[in-house]
């Protein structure tokens, strides 16, 4: 009878601890049915989180030390609540689980960008969700107070599990739960996803650092270039979608200055980025890597190619050079002869792109014969409202063609369009400054990726799961000086060129051609200006045909 009562007491104690630690699981199961878009995904997320919860409960009872159990209970609840909150809030904002590509972006993010992101992330519903997970902490506080009458929890802390009849089943349960998570629910476990993603991230960064941060690369051979005064400028935008550009048919006048010189521009109207995240996009656009073979072990960048060709190279950036470690663009930019990062940790993150102009003026005035400038803008990077001066706040009314009409969609679209308008001023000013140098020159502008701004779905930003057209479809515009056109012409008419369908993963070949650089690995069929150009399948996500998805 006493033995039976002891088992009942033990079971009751275990049940009380389990109920507390299962609270985050209950929230995931309850809200997940609404937030997680597919039932299969909902089941996997719920079961996977249930296994993780069971693992924490088993570990709690494996160790008999009362002090450890008290600490472990608090830590376990906080960890489970945080993971559940992260999981549900990510589904709420993006409709997808936290993926490896999203984690890559997090690893690349500096503290100020993170602060900007969080200010947009925490709306009223997310704050209420956070409060929902914080409520049990008040219960825990009462549990550990000296006046607590919660005897069942006290019994759980004092429950003895030192004997083998307890430990062997608990250890066996831990092994089964761990195996289940690892073999069937790894993708749903944020711990495992984070660790494996970070390991892959470090490997990728080391490959990039070994290959791309050096002045020269061994992969380029037989490199030659034209002689004479040459000034070539590559302007790399940020988060700017062609969907919001007047030059590409957008209904608002977001490109008044570039439209004024439209006849001087080659405007390519069917260009995509190979990826919707900066780190994954630029490591393809600016190097020999592509969707089929990312992170090539033998790789080279357009900066290194220009160095090989005898150009003095410059990297001007309004993006912070450091995230969790060096960013990908920083590694590529480090190969340049001269580097200027104006948005350092001691500088205001809200600095506008026009602050790059004094550095540009100084470079254009020097007497160096052959130079290539890479200008990395902050562009229309979120938070959009911080990307333009007050003078460019032109769009304040509701846009007439909005698909979604809630307050956030209206204000965010206005902010984004104002940022695009300011970006128009930046690109046009760069063109005019280069025009005044009177060298054989060009200015090529593209964006690393675009953003979805309530164009095709109720979403702001970018993620590789949705990969909507506004995220992938980007501007690519080239201006050539009169001296350039007098010395070099392209056989294909401009109208035909502009209609060519192209992925910027092959940009290094286009860069080589318009810069009059030749090298053994050059493929004319991958240059959008070449008469031998071949229209290719445009892959995203390694093997997804963008045009047939």
LUMGUNU-43511 format. One record per residue (C-alpha): x negated, y negated, z negated. Coordinates in steps of 0.5 Angstrom, whole numbers. Each point is the difference from the previous one (the first is absolute). Last residue first. Layout:
<sites>
{site {X; Y; Z}}
...
</sites>
This chain:
<sites>
{site {-17; -55; 122}}
{site {-1; 0; 8}}
{site {-4; -7; 1}}
{site {-4; 1; -7}}
{site {-2; 7; 2}}
{site {-2; 3; -7}}
{site {-6; 4; -1}}
{site {-5; -4; -4}}
{site {5; -4; -4}}
{site {1; -4; 6}}
{site {-2; 2; 7}}
{site {1; -4; 7}}
{site {0; 5; 6}}
{site {-4; -4; 5}}
{site {0; -4; 6}}
{site {-6; 0; 3}}
{site {-4; -6; 2}}
{site {-5; 1; 6}}
{site {1; -8; 2}}
{site {-2; -2; -7}}
{site {3; -5; -4}}
{site {3; 5; -5}}
{site {-6; 3; -1}}
{site {1; 8; -2}}
{site {-1; 2; 8}}
{site {-6; -4; 0}}
{site {-3; 5; -5}}
{site {-7; -3; -3}}
{site {-4; 5; -4}}
{site {-6; -2; 4}}
{site {0; -7; -1}}
{site {2; -6; 3}}
{site {1; -7; -3}}
{site {3; -5; 5}}
{site {4; -3; -6}}
{site {7; 1; 3}}
{site {-2; 8; 2}}
{site {-3; 1; -7}}
{site {6; -3; -4}}
{site {5; 5; 5}}
{site {-4; 6; -2}}
{site {0; -2; -7}}
{site {7; -1; 0}}
{site {2; 8; 1}}
{site {4; 0; -7}}
{site {3; -6; 3}}
{site {6; 4; 3}}
{site {2; -2; 7}}
{site {6; 0; 5}}
{site {-2; -5; 5}}
{site {5; -5; 2}}
{site {-5; -6; -1}}
{site {-5; 3; 5}}
{site {5; 0; 5}}
{site {2; -7; -1}}
{site {-7; -2; 0}}
{site {-2; 3; 7}}
{site {-5; 6; -1}}
{site {-7; -2; 4}}
{site {-2; -4; -7}}
{site {-5; -6; 1}}
{site {-7; -2; -2}}
{site {-4; -6; 1}}
{site {5; -5; 1}}
{site {5; 3; -5}}
{site {-5; 0; -5}}
{site {-2; -7; 1}}
{site {7; -2; 0}}
{site {1; 3; -7}}
{site {4; 6; -1}}
{site {6; 1; -5}}
{site {2; 7; -2}}
{site {6; 2; -4}}
{site {2; 6; -3}}
{site {6; 0; -5}}
{site {3; 6; -4}}
{site {5; 6; 1}}
{site {-2; 5; -6}}
{site {4; -3; -6}}
{site {5; -4; 4}}
{site {1; 7; 4}}
{site {2; 4; -7}}
{site {-6; 4; -3}}
{site {6; 3; -5}}
{site {-5; 5; -4}}
{site {-6; -5; 2}}
{site {2; -5; -4}}
{site {1; -8; 1}}
{site {3; -6; -3}}
{site {7; -2; -1}}
{site {6; 5; 1}}
{site {7; 0; 1}}
{site {-1; 3; 7}}
{site {-1; -2; 7}}
{site {-3; -7; 0}}
{site {1; -1; -8}}
{site {-7; -2; 0}}
{site {-4; 6; 2}}
{site {-7; -2; 0}}
{site {-6; 0; 6}}
{site {-7; 3; 0}}
{site {-7; -2; 1}}
{site {2; -6; 4}}
{site {-3; -2; 7}}
{site {-3; -6; 3}}
{site {-6; -1; 5}}
{site {-3; -6; 1}}
{site {-5; -1; 6}}
{site {-6; -3; 2}}
{site {-5; -2; 6}}
{site {-2; -6; -4}}
{site {3; -7; 0}}
{site {0; -1; -8}}
{site {7; -4; 1}}
{site {4; 6; 2}}
{site {-3; 4; -6}}
{site {3; -5; -5}}
{site {7; 0; 4}}
{site {1; 7; 0}}
{site {-2; 0; -8}}
{site {6; -6; -1}}
{site {5; 5; 4}}
{site {-2; 6; -4}}
{site {1; -4; -7}}
{site {6; -4; 3}}
{site {4; 6; 2}}
{site {-2; 3; -7}}
{site {4; -6; -3}}
{site {6; 2; 4}}
{site {-1; 7; -2}}
{site {0; -2; -7}}
{site {6; -4; 1}}
{site {4; 6; 3}}
{site {-2; 5; -6}}
{site {2; -5; -5}}
{site {7; -1; 4}}
{site {1; 8; 0}}
{site {-2; 0; -7}}
{site {6; -5; -2}}
{site {5; 3; 4}}
{site {-1; 7; -1}}
{site {-1; -1; -8}}
{site {7; -4; 0}}
{site {4; 6; 4}}
{site {2; -1; 7}}
{site {-4; 6; 3}}
{site {0; 1; 8}}
{site {-2; -7; 1}}
{site {1; -4; 6}}
{site {2; -7; -2}}
{site {-6; -1; -5}}
{site {3; -3; -6}}
{site {-3; -7; -2}}
{site {-7; -1; -2}}
{site {-4; 0; 6}}
{site {-5; -6; 0}}
{site {-4; 2; -6}}
{site {-7; -2; 4}}
{site {-1; -6; -4}}
{site {0; 3; -6}}
{site {-6; 4; 2}}
{site {0; 7; 2}}
{site {-2; 7; -2}}
{site {3; 0; -7}}
{site {7; 0; 2}}
{site {-2; 7; 3}}
{site {-2; 4; -6}}
{site {-1; 4; 4}}
{site {-6; -1; 6}}
{site {2; -4; 5}}
{site {-7; -2; 2}}
{site {-5; 1; -5}}
{site {-5; -1; 6}}
{site {-6; 4; 2}}
{site {-4; -4; 5}}
{site {-5; 4; 4}}
{site {-5; -4; 4}}
{site {-4; 2; 5}}
{site {-6; -4; 2}}
{site {-5; 0; 6}}
{site {-4; -7; 1}}
{site {-2; -2; -7}}
{site {1; -8; 0}}
{site {4; -1; -6}}
{site {6; -4; 1}}
{site {5; 6; 0}}
{site {-2; 3; -6}}
{site {1; -7; -4}}
{site {7; -1; 3}}
{site {2; 7; -2}}
{site {-3; -1; -7}}
{site {4; -6; -1}}
{site {6; 3; 3}}
{site {1; 6; -5}}
{site {4; -4; -5}}
{site {5; 0; 6}}
{site {2; 7; -3}}
{site {3; -3; -6}}
{site {-2; 1; -7}}
{site {5; 4; -4}}
{site {-5; 4; -3}}
{site {-4; -6; -4}}
{site {-7; 2; 0}}
{site {-5; 3; -5}}
{site {2; 7; 2}}
{site {-2; -2; 7}}
{site {5; -2; 5}}
{site {-6; -4; 5}}
{site {-3; 6; 2}}
{site {-6; -2; 5}}
{site {-4; 5; 3}}
{site {-6; -1; 5}}
{site {-4; 5; 4}}
{site {7; 5; 0}}
{site {-1; 7; -3}}
{site {3; -2; -6}}
{site {7; -1; 4}}
{site {1; 7; 1}}
{site {-1; 1; -8}}
{site {4; -6; -2}}
{site {6; 2; 5}}
{site {0; 7; -3}}
{site {1; -3; -7}}
{site {-6; 0; -5}}
{site {2; 4; -7}}
{site {7; -1; -3}}
{site {1; -6; 4}}
{site {-6; -4; 2}}
{site {-1; -5; 6}}
{site {6; -4; -1}}
{site {3; -2; 6}}
{site {-1; -7; 3}}
{site {-6; 3; 4}}
{site {-5; -3; 5}}
{site {-5; 6; 3}}
{site {-5; -3; 5}}
{site {-4; 4; 5}}
{site {-7; -2; 4}}
{site {1; 3; 6}}
{site {-6; 5; 3}}
{site {4; 5; 3}}
{site {-1; 5; -6}}
{site {3; -5; -5}}
{site {6; -1; 4}}
{site {1; 8; 0}}
{site {-1; 0; -8}}
{site {5; -5; -1}}
{site {5; 4; 5}}
{site {-1; 6; -5}}
{site {-4; 6; 0}}
{site {2; 7; -2}}
{site {-4; 7; -1}}
{site {4; 3; -5}}
{site {7; -2; 3}}
{site {5; -3; -5}}
{site {6; 1; 4}}
{site {0; 5; 6}}
{site {6; 1; 3}}
{site {3; -7; -2}}
{site {-7; -3; 2}}
{site {-7; -1; -2}}
{site {-5; -4; 4}}
{site {1; -6; -4}}
{site {3; -7; -1}}
{site {8; 2; 2}}
{site {-1; 7; -4}}
{site {-3; -2; -6}}
{site {4; -6; 0}}
{site {7; 4; 0}}
{site {-2; 5; -6}}
{site {-2; -6; -4}}
{site {5; -5; 2}}
{site {6; 5; -1}}
{site {5; 0; 6}}
{site {-4; 5; 4}}
{site {-2; 1; 8}}
{site {2; -8; 1}}
{site {5; 0; 6}}
{site {0; -5; 6}}
{site {5; 0; 5}}
{site {1; -8; 2}}
{site {-8; -2; 1}}
{site {0; -7; 1}}
{site {-6; -3; 4}}
{site {0; -7; -1}}
{site {-1; -6; 4}}
{site {7; -1; 2}}
{site {3; 1; -7}}
{site {-4; -7; -2}}
{site {6; -3; -3}}
{site {3; 6; -2}}
{site {-7; 1; -5}}
{site {2; -6; -3}}
{site {8; 1; -1}}
{site {-1; 7; -2}}
{site {5; 1; -6}}
{site {6; -3; 4}}
{site {5; 5; -2}}
{site {4; 5; 5}}
{site {-6; 4; 0}}
{site {-2; 2; 7}}
{site {-7; 2; 0}}
{site {-3; -7; 0}}
{site {5; -2; -5}}
{site {-3; 5; -5}}
{site {4; 3; -5}}
{site {0; 7; 3}}
{site {-7; 0; 2}}
{site {-2; 2; -7}}
{site {-5; -4; -4}}
{site {-2; 4; -6}}
{site {-7; -3; 0}}
{site {-4; -3; 6}}
{site {-7; 2; 3}}
{site {-3; -6; 4}}
{site {-5; 3; 5}}
{site {-4; -6; 2}}
{site {-5; 0; 6}}
{site {-6; -5; 1}}
{site {-4; 1; 6}}
{site {-6; -4; 3}}
{site {-4; 4; 4}}
{site {-2; 7; 1}}
{site {4; 6; 2}}
{site {0; 6; -5}}
{site {-3; 7; 0}}
{site {1; 6; -5}}
{site {-3; 6; 2}}
{site {2; 4; -6}}
{site {5; -1; -5}}
{site {1; 5; -5}}
{site {-7; -1; -4}}
{site {4; -6; -3}}
{site {-3; -7; -2}}
{site {1; -6; -5}}
{site {2; 6; -6}}
{site {6; -1; -3}}
{site {4; 5; 5}}
{site {-3; 7; 0}}
{site {-2; 1; -8}}
{site {5; -5; -2}}
{site {6; 3; 4}}
{site {-2; 7; -2}}
{site {-1; -2; -7}}
{site {7; -3; 0}}
{site {3; 6; 3}}
{site {-2; 4; -5}}
{site {2; -4; -5}}
{site {7; -1; 3}}
{site {0; 8; 0}}
{site {-1; 1; -7}}
{site {4; -6; -2}}
{site {6; 4; 4}}
{site {-1; 6; -3}}
{site {0; -3; -7}}
{site {6; -4; 1}}
{site {4; 5; 3}}
{site {-2; 5; -6}}
{site {2; -5; -5}}
{site {6; -2; 4}}
{site {3; 7; 1}}
{site {5; 0; 5}}
{site {-5; 2; 6}}
{site {-3; 5; -5}}
{site {7; 4; -1}}
{site {-1; 7; 3}}
{site {-7; 2; -2}}
{site {-2; -5; -5}}
{site {6; -1; -4}}
{site {2; 8; 0}}
{site {-7; 2; -2}}
{site {0; -5; -6}}
{site {7; 2; -2}}
{site {-2; 7; 0}}
{site {-7; -1; -3}}
{site {4; -4; -6}}
{site {5; 5; -1}}
{site {-6; 5; -1}}
{site {-3; -4; -5}}
{site {6; -1; -4}}
{site {2; 7; 0}}
{site {-7; 2; -2}}
{site {0; -6; -5}}
{site {6; 2; -4}}
{site {-1; 8; -1}}
{site {-7; -2; -1}}
{site {1; -4; -6}}
{site {-2; -7; -1}}
{site {7; -3; 2}}
{site {2; -3; -6}}
{site {6; -5; 0}}
{site {-2; -6; -4}}
{site {1; -5; 5}}
{site {6; 4; 3}}
{site {3; 0; -8}}
{site {-1; -8; 0}}
{site {4; 0; 6}}
{site {6; 4; -3}}
{site {-1; -5; -6}}
{site {2; -6; 3}}
{site {1; -4; -7}}
{site {-5; -5; 2}}
{site {-2; -5; -6}}
{site {-8; 1; 1}}
{site {1; -2; 7}}
{site {-2; 4; 6}}
{site {7; 2; 2}}
{site {2; -7; 0}}
{site {-5; -2; 5}}
{site {1; 6; 4}}
{site {7; -2; 1}}
{site {-2; -7; 2}}
{site {-4; 3; 5}}
{site {6; 3; 3}}
{site {3; -6; 3}}
{site {-7; -1; 4}}
{site {2; 4; 6}}
{site {7; -3; 1}}
{site {-3; -7; -1}}
{site {-5; 1; 6}}
{site {6; 2; 4}}
{site {4; -6; -2}}
{site {-7; -4; 2}}
{site {1; 4; 7}}
{site {7; -2; 1}}
{site {-2; -7; -2}}
{site {-6; -1; 5}}
{site {-7; 2; -2}}
{site {-3; 2; 7}}
{site {-1; -7; 3}}
{site {-4; -3; -6}}
{site {-3; 7; -1}}
{site {-3; -1; 7}}
{site {-3; -7; -1}}
{site {-3; 3; -6}}
{site {-3; 6; 4}}
{site {-3; -5; 5}}
{site {-3; -4; -6}}
{site {-3; 6; -3}}
{site {-3; 3; 7}}
{site {3; 5; 4}}
{site {-4; 5; 4}}
{site {2; 6; -5}}
{site {7; -2; 0}}
{site {0; 0; 8}}
{site {-3; 7; 0}}
{site {5; 2; -5}}
{site {6; -2; 5}}
{site {-4; 5; 5}}
{site {0; 6; -5}}
{site {7; -1; -1}}
{site {5; -3; -6}}
{site {7; 3; 2}}
{site {4; -3; 5}}
{site {6; -5; 0}}
{site {-4; -6; 0}}
{site {2; -4; -6}}
{site {5; 5; -3}}
{site {-5; 6; 1}}
{site {-6; -4; -3}}
{site {4; -2; -6}}
{site {2; 7; -1}}
{site {-7; 3; 0}}
{site {-3; -5; -3}}
{site {5; 0; -6}}
{site {0; 7; 0}}
{site {-8; 0; -1}}
{site {0; -5; -5}}
{site {6; 3; -4}}
{site {-4; 7; 0}}
{site {-7; -4; -2}}
{site {4; -4; -5}}
{site {3; 7; -3}}
{site {-6; 4; 0}}
{site {-4; -6; -3}}
{site {5; 0; -6}}
{site {1; 7; -1}}
{site {-8; 1; 0}}
{site {-1; -5; -5}}
{site {5; 4; -5}}
{site {-2; 7; 2}}
{site {-8; -2; -1}}
{site {2; -2; -7}}
{site {4; 6; -1}}
{site {-6; 5; 2}}
{site {3; 6; 3}}
{site {-2; 0; 7}}
{site {4; 4; 5}}
{site {7; -3; -2}}
{site {-2; -7; 4}}
{site {-3; 3; 5}}
{site {6; 4; 2}}
{site {4; -6; 0}}
{site {-4; -4; 4}}
{site {0; 6; 5}}
{site {7; 0; 0}}
{site {1; -7; 2}}
{site {-5; 2; 6}}
{site {5; 5; 2}}
{site {6; -4; 0}}
{site {-4; -6; 4}}
{site {-1; 6; 5}}
{site {7; 2; 0}}
{site {3; -7; 0}}
{site {-5; -2; 6}}
{site {2; 6; 4}}
{site {7; 0; -1}}
{site {0; -7; 2}}
{site {-4; 1; 6}}
{site {5; 5; 2}}
{site {6; -4; -1}}
{site {-3; -6; 4}}
{site {0; -7; -1}}
{site {-3; 0; -7}}
{site {4; -6; -4}}
{site {7; 2; -1}}
{site {-2; 7; -2}}
{site {-6; -2; -3}}
{site {4; -5; -5}}
{site {2; 6; -4}}
{site {-5; 5; 1}}
{site {-6; -5; -1}}
{site {4; -2; -6}}
{site {1; 7; -3}}
{site {-8; 1; 1}}
{site {-2; -6; -4}}
{site {4; 2; -6}}
{site {-3; 7; 1}}
{site {-5; -2; -5}}
{site {5; -2; -6}}
{site {5; 6; 2}}
{site {-6; 5; 0}}
{site {-3; -3; -7}}
{site {7; 2; -3}}
{site {1; 7; 3}}
{site {-7; 2; -3}}
{site {2; -2; -7}}
{site {7; 3; 1}}
{site {-4; 7; 3}}
{site {-4; -1; -6}}
{site {6; 0; -5}}
{site {3; 5; 3}}
{site {-6; 5; 0}}
{site {-1; -2; -7}}
{site {8; 2; -2}}
{site {-1; 7; 4}}
{site {-6; 1; -4}}
{site {3; -2; -7}}
{site {6; 5; 2}}
</sites>
